[in-house]
Amino acid sequence: MGNIQAVLSLVFLFPCLLLVVYIWNLRSTNAQRRTAILKQLGVEHVERKRIVAFFHPYCNAGGGGERVLWTAIAALQRTEPDVINVVYSGDTDASKSEIISKVKSRFDITLDPSTLAFVFLTSRSMVEDATWPRFTLLGQSIGSMYVAWEAISKLVPDLFIDTMGYAFTFHVVALLASIPIGAYVHYPTISTNMLRRVRSRQSGPTNTDSISSSSFLSQGKLVYYRFFMYYYAMSLRTADFLMVNSSWTKSHIDSILQHSDPTLDLLHLLTPLVLFRIFRTATPPQSARIVYPPCDTREMAQLPLEGRERIILSIAQFRPEKDHPAQLRAFNKLLQLHPEYATSPDQLKLVLVGGSRNSSDAARVESLRQLAKGLGIEERVQIVVNASYPEMFTWLSRASIGLSTMIDEHFGINIVEFMAAGVIPVAHASGGPLKDIVVPLDGRMTGYHANTSEEFALALHTILTLPNKRARTVAITKFSEAEFEKGWNASGWRAYLFSP
């Protein structure tokens, strides 16, 4: 019996010893990798520099999340010139200069290359949804830990900030680097709404028909979600500070931070899983701070409200949760209920403008074209892929109505852009658009909310009676870049970066 215990102890202790040696080697050799990056930037006195690293594998995607990233970095470059900004990027097909050029083209944000470096990652496919057709949340979360390991193995910064929502990376960073961790959360990886949909067997982007139609599979998925929620809460509590983009996201993140499961707590006390608890910070965050995403509304706010065309505009990356098919069905319903729109000289048109990140997104674009053809509306639908900022701006100047159908949209920068440009929004009655953006001004409406195709069609039919000016006022005062910078600085990141 004693020999068996000794063998088991060795089996457990040997990997731990190897891990300790690996961590020691990683940290002791980091100075060389750090110096190499700083030398490439032409930095003198490298020992005096602080490095803030942003974990954003899709930094070249050109979406709302990327606007947050680049606005934050531009603000740091302007206010903290001695801080070096590093982006962990999986965009290995683009050079530093190409990424900076695209940021200027897409967002009209100017970056200083002398204080900006990129650490390119080759393992980004580990967080692709196509890599994990089953157990996608778990697979992507584990995959993100692997990508984070690659990132930290290439550079240990002074402060790690995740700006994409990969909370499971915090465990890797805490273990290997033992540095302060922050995050800007756009959307909770799992939420009580997702649990509710599985429990009620409601199909959707996160709950396929094959699952929702089976009682057995639905119960199994609830168990899976229970474990995942537990570990997600544990991951968030590993951070030192958390920022979120809306009151909707804050309510969910705050709830998850307080989440407890006594049964799973006991399991972790009685098994080696207790090691997960070593990643917790001394004072885990109790709540998240709302920092509304930045929207450069200055130029858009100058667009005239008169002379708009009968264009319904959608601006959203071609990701499944954006639910572009719902937009086509709503538009088709509108034409069915009001065929005069199709026959009038000033023909109504739906334009979908969005970014395509990979082959999965490209396949979705093609499926949208096929759906439009199947509905018989392809001649009135135009799809614009990976538009530049000037091209998107032109569409905003022409459109009359902005359309967003994503359920539980965490914020909705595209909707703010609609409002600033004088494009009246119709958004799904949930998430940030419902609670933060399309809200009354002086007791009067600034846009419409809807749930079903019929409700969207009704809103689209009546929306031109709304004066555009009120929507614009909300957009340019509440969601400006200046307000974003104030909120970002209030998160306390400086205290973690410059702490002894």
Steps between C-alpha positions, in 0.01 A plus 500: 500500500783735589672432167181585311469829686862580426450432128186713492685781676778487242250493213343815642818680609712438190279706263482772766879506519527525122250786503698688764819462296322614184357811671840589646662470159224700331531791741880497515533519120221752449739796525666391176170480311388829650823676400477363145151648452600837645815513288290439188306815591823694544440546872790619716525429872286188467514434873286810565214404273170344604315270263122468480395198293155467347375149426301543178558213253265660243639854520473546121132404477369856481200462731372690802725305736801606298395866524516462879850350476646765272334792675646380830847464349480839327402658832792331679742616233378855542498513882772248590777536239745294708269196502550242227180342364515142378219316322487121503361442150411192302494696174814340363395587144542873566806707587520769765479777241201336330311471829572864590389606152175307532431657840532842337283399206229325700482715815688818409727436803867598470749278683863575582711204380791598727316388816297217350622143448331178397560148625360277231339172604478190281243311706195724448311214336462359852233765569321468166143378534559272200766315702242407762173396330392335827548635853597828337515709819723250675718443197556867429572570867758222522635612164537856628713368785734342247515823298571692823783258577652577159461873567662495844776268380593768246473798734410557865376861527452717809122508458276258307165627370257272318278699262322210329333312782730202550477480879651151522833650391525662843594166658793458262623856550467480878688171517779568251552874538349603834424852371194728534207404278224719366223455249251687288201266467273549202277202568485229767617167362204339674198672650183423687313572176682212333407271789139613473487420127633150556263443791201617293633309197503810283713468187747771398865569411619344830238223513452309176180328396656158560552592868179693565286224349637237741417492871798272571750718314358815659551358848852399409575848370369652825753291695773608258400865543500460880864396500592762244333780698695395809837514325413820315420670831829371639683643198344845536594508868864447397512850345607810691257734324212461256337743258178431310331675211138536617263471792372172353850349501569641846189340650604161363870528592419624852260209543762252379762647736267419790409157361549205735438127480550320834505157338779593261682683781507174696622311195795736473591453865508121477692460173817639336270759338563704814812625315270722293453718806864607503430730204267726696619851568527617859207736451291380205276762338150520645354685204587635157520862390293619203714665234286567194684415176640795305321627197662771291176681429650840415506454124178302491318769695569743215309296245184671374168344596330600178512322168533150640430201277264214577783279623478270801858456618656227713860531626623187678766235460373186330498294818218258589382691807433812288211305343508652152240247376248667733567827319421343164182344636389831656564682173311233308208531744496877445479453123222244542295730721574811292570401138491867402859529622611261228316674220554867585754702293704557817546129564576385856832319542674297774878535521706269724847640575730281706840347558591146404781358717546152361357221284212441742390864468538479121276193497240693700509781246434254220213343696347848538514550125328166451234586759430833329464316172268243657281778642491671161653824628855470365451799266421721800781372724865604475776340708821699550790303650799656681412857408751776572412781737427749217272245332312430823475874563343548157234240575424674830456829316250345257292273725178588679460198728750290696421136577642270771345163583750346741338363815667619822742726313748594771526860386466591133751754370334466160176632649679800650649568157151481348369755747793740464469489121129576517402143405201396710564166676280193526664257742409180676323564831779366720850569631680831467281644222198467727658619825773745398479624142156525342351672802264798526635854496288755687226238514488451123606203287839482328443171318308174502530156656354175367503126560331327205514542124155658514606751764814591305291545185257726686784712639664527158168614354439776753851612586531794260261700720770533768712818499863396469647774719410343835680174419808695395510692829514178706780359285738796505470576873493156661732287286787728399869407502558751779247323724663166419844629601363633829347164582810305393727709723255467790551121490827550691730333246781746575521382860568144384748596229713730713477308827835401653 
